Amino acid sequence: MILYKLILSCLIFSFSTSLCAEPLFDVHLHYNASDARQFSLQQIIDKLERNGIKRAVVTGTPNLHTQELYQYAPEHIIPLLGVYRSHEDKLSWSNDVSLPSRIESELKNGVWRGIGELHIFAKDRHNPVFRRIVKIAAHHKLYLHIHGDPAVIDSVYDINPSQPVIWAHAGTYPYPDLLADYLHRYPSLYIDLSVRDTNIAHNGQINDDWYELFIKFPDRFMIGVDTYSLSRWKKFDAAVATIRNWLSQLPDDVAKQLATDNATTFFGPTTRSRKNRK
């Protein structure tokens, strides 16, 4: 019912004043082989444009599809270097001693802005492959997109105290008090809120603790849909509407920071123009 009301309000109110017209910057999308078989490059861009997503960070398995999407629409896409060659690598990548060398080789083409999404949890936080990847990111001045426990974030900052990190899904334990503690600890830590809508706004109404967290740290959060599966791409419009719903319950300036300004500051302005598309 809430999504229906949001969509209806988008139709009723002028695009010049409605939040529905406000641009979004999505920092967590996947464009995998299964997605590429279902949705063409233009169809993906159409989904973004229809939902007011002006820029998006995209990773994929394999990386070929991310590269193609970036080359097709460089004004929209920020390419993130994925480390998985197949879905199974998500569970085993930290044991692959050849991975750091492959990452170094991939980075030579120069288009990548970061490394991830890295799925890693507390028991593997001292893994030498992970340590090496953190050092590679530091050397190349790239950010890391981490899907992991708080202990993993601590390990990153033990290795490189100034490493830029976007912590996916507000962490494994998305508790406002815990997140506030970590944002105090690590000034170069940022948090994406993908797939945490039910935590943030249960039944569509933003939780008081999350509201206060966003007011206290308005410059440290970013939004994302996280197209982790083909079904997520198919429900993309509804996922964006859900995000816009709870954003609309924040003060306008805070909502704008979460929606686009923080990511724009983090990644910088667009530097390439639209190519001719067939």
C-alpha positions in Angstrom: 0.0 0.0 0.0 2.9 2.4 0.8 4.5 1.7 -2.5 1.2 2.3 -4.3 0.9 5.7 -2.5 4.5 6.6 -3.4 4.0 5.8 -7.0 0.7 7.7 -7.1 2.3 10.7 -5.5 5.0 10.6 -8.2 2.2 10.9 -10.8 0.2 13.6 -9.0 3.0 16.0 -8.0 5.1 18.0 -10.3 8.5 16.5 -11.1 10.1 19.8 -10.2 9.1 19.5 -6.6 8.6 15.8 -5.9 11.3 13.6 -4.5 10.5 11.2 -7.3 12.3 13.7 -9.6 15.4 13.8 -7.4 18.4 11.9 -8.9 19.8 8.9 -7.2 23.3 7.5 -7.2 23.3 3.7 -6.7 26.6 2.3 -5.3 25.7 -1.4 -5.3 24.6 -3.1 -8.5 25.6 -6.4 -10.1 25.5 -7.2 -13.8 26.4 -10.9 -14.0 26.4 -13.4 -16.9 22.8 -14.5 -16.1 21.7 -10.8 -16.1 23.4 -10.1 -19.4 21.6 -13.0 -21.1 18.2 -11.6 -19.9 18.8 -7.8 -20.2 20.7 -6.0 -22.9 23.0 -3.1 -22.2 20.3 -0.7 -23.3 17.7 -2.3 -21.2 19.8 -1.9 -18.1 20.4 1.8 -18.9 16.7 2.2 -19.5 16.0 0.8 -16.0 18.4 3.2 -14.4 17.1 6.2 -16.4 13.4 5.3 -15.7 14.1 5.3 -12.0 16.1 8.5 -11.9 19.4 6.8 -11.3 22.0 9.1 -12.9 25.1 7.1 -11.9 25.7 3.6 -10.6 28.5 1.5 -9.4 28.5 -1.9 -11.1 30.4 -5.1 -10.6 29.8 -8.5 -12.1 30.8 -12.1 -12.6 32.7 -12.2 -14.9 34.1 -8.7 -15.3 33.4 -8.7 -19.0 29.8 -7.5 -18.6 30.8 -4.7 -16.3 33.3 -3.5 -18.9 30.8 -3.7 -21.7 28.2 -1.7 -19.7 30.8 0.9 -18.8 32.0 1.3 -22.4 28.3 1.6 -23.5 27.4 4.3 -21.0 30.4 5.7 -19.3 28.5 8.7 -18.1 26.2 6.4 -16.1 28.5 3.6 -14.9 31.4 3.4 -12.4 33.1 0.0 -12.9 34.1 -2.0 -9.8 36.5 -4.8 -10.3 34.9 -8.1 -9.2 37.2 -10.9 -8.0 35.0 -13.9 -8.7 35.2 -15.9 -11.9 32.1 -17.9 -11.0 29.4 -17.8 -8.3 31.3 -20.6 -6.4 34.3 -18.2 -5.9 32.2 -16.3 -3.5 32.9 -18.9 -0.9 36.4 -19.9 -1.8 38.2 -16.8 -3.2 40.2 -16.1 0.0 42.0 -19.4 -0.5 43.1 -18.7 -4.1 46.7 -17.6 -3.9 46.7 -16.7 -7.5 44.0 -14.1 -7.1 46.2 -11.1 -6.1 48.2 -11.5 -9.3 45.0 -11.7 -11.4 43.8 -8.5 -9.8 47.0 -6.7 -10.5 46.7 -7.8 -14.2 43.1 -6.6 -14.4 44.0 -3.2 -13.0 46.4 -2.5 -15.8 43.5 -1.5 -18.1 42.9 1.5 -15.8 39.1 1.7 -15.8 38.4 0.2 -12.4 37.5 2.5 -9.5 37.6 -0.1 -6.7 37.6 -3.8 -5.8 34.7 -5.8 -4.7 32.2 -6.8 -3.6 34.3 -9.0 -1.2 32.4 -11.5 0.9 34.5 -12.2 3.9 33.7 -12.9 7.5 35.5 -12.9 10.9 37.1 -16.3 10.7 39.0 -15.3 7.5 39.9 -11.8 8.4 43.7 -12.6 8.8 43.8 -14.5 5.5 47.0 -13.6 3.5 45.1 -13.3 0.2 42.8 -10.7 1.8 45.7 -8.8 3.3 47.4 -8.7 -0.1 44.2 -7.3 -1.7 43.9 -4.6 0.9 47.5 -3.6 0.1 46.8 -3.7 -3.6 43.9 -1.3 -3.1 46.0 1.0 -1.1 48.8 1.0 -3.7 46.4 1.8 -6.5 44.3 4.3 -4.4 41.2 2.2 -4.9 38.3 1.7 -2.5 37.2 -1.6 -1.2 33.5 -2.8 -1.2 33.3 -5.1 1.8 30.5 -7.5 2.6 31.6 -8.7 6.0 31.6 -8.7 9.8 32.7 -5.8 12.0 35.9 -7.7 12.7 36.8 -7.6 9.0 36.5 -3.8 9.0 38.8 -3.7 12.0 41.3 -5.9 10.1 41.2 -3.6 7.0 42.1 -0.6 9.1 44.8 -2.5 10.9 46.4 -3.1 7.5 45.8 0.4 6.1 44.4 3.0 8.6 43.3 5.3 5.7 41.7 2.8 3.4 38.5 4.0 1.8 35.8 1.4 2.4 32.1 1.1 1.5 30.6 -1.4 3.9 27.8 -3.3 2.1 24.3 -3.7 3.6 25.2 -1.6 6.7 27.3 -4.6 7.7 26.3 -8.2 8.8 24.8 -6.8 12.0 22.9 -3.6 10.9 22.4 -2.1 14.4 22.5 1.7 14.5 24.6 1.9 17.7 27.2 -0.4 16.3 27.4 1.5 13.0 27.7 4.8 14.9 30.7 3.3 16.8 32.4 2.3 13.6 31.8 5.6 11.9 33.4 7.3 14.9 36.4 4.9 14.8 37.2 5.1 11.1 36.8 8.4 9.2 37.3 6.8 5.8 34.5 4.2 6.3 31.3 4.7 4.4 28.2 2.5 4.5 25.8 1.4 1.8 22.2 0.7 2.8 21.3 -1.9 0.1 18.8 -4.6 1.1 18.3 -3.1 4.6 15.0 -1.4 3.9 13.0 -3.5 6.3 15.6 -2.7 9.0 15.5 1.0 8.3 11.7 1.3 7.7 9.7 -1.6 9.0 6.3 -1.5 7.4 7.4 1.5 5.4 7.9 3.9 8.4 11.4 4.9 9.2 12.7 3.6 12.5 13.6 6.3 15.1 17.1 4.9 15.7 17.9 4.9 12.0 16.5 8.4 11.6 18.7 9.7 14.3 21.7 7.8 12.9 21.3 9.5 9.5 20.9 12.9 11.1 24.1 12.4 13.1 26.1 11.0 10.1 24.4 12.5 7.0 27.7 12.4 5.0 28.6 8.7 5.6 25.7 6.7 4.0 24.9 5.8 0.4 22.0 4.0 -1.2 21.9 0.9 -3.4 19.5 -1.6 -4.8 21.9 -4.6 -5.0 20.9 -6.6 -8.0 22.3 -9.8 -6.5 20.0 -12.0 -8.6 18.1 -11.9 -11.8 14.8 -11.6 -9.9 16.1 -8.4 -8.3 16.6 -6.8 -11.7 13.0 -7.9 -12.5 11.7 -6.1 -9.4 14.1 -3.1 -9.8 11.4 -0.4 -10.0 9.7 -1.6 -6.8 13.0 -1.7 -5.0 13.8 1.8 -6.0 10.4 3.0 -4.9 10.9 1.4 -1.5 14.2 3.4 -1.1 12.6 6.6 -2.2 9.8 6.0 0.4 12.1 6.1 3.4 14.3 8.8 2.0 11.2 11.0 1.7 10.8 10.7 5.5 14.1 12.4 6.1 14.8 16.2 6.1 15.3 17.2 2.4 19.0 18.1 2.8 19.8 14.7 4.6 17.8 12.8 2.0 19.7 14.4 -0.8 23.1 13.6 0.8 22.1 9.9 1.1 20.5 9.8 -2.3 23.3 11.3 -4.4 25.6 13.9 -2.8 27.7 11.5 -0.7 28.4 9.2 -3.6 29.2 12.1 -5.9 31.7 13.5 -3.4 33.2 10.0 -2.9 33.6 9.2 -6.6 33.9 12.7 -8.1 32.2 14.1 -11.2 31.5 12.3 -14.4 34.5 12.7 -16.7 33.3 11.0 -19.9 30.5 11.9 -22.3 27.8 9.7 -23.8 28.8 7.6 -26.8 26.6 7.1 -29.8 24.4 4.0 -29.3 22.9 1.8 -31.9 
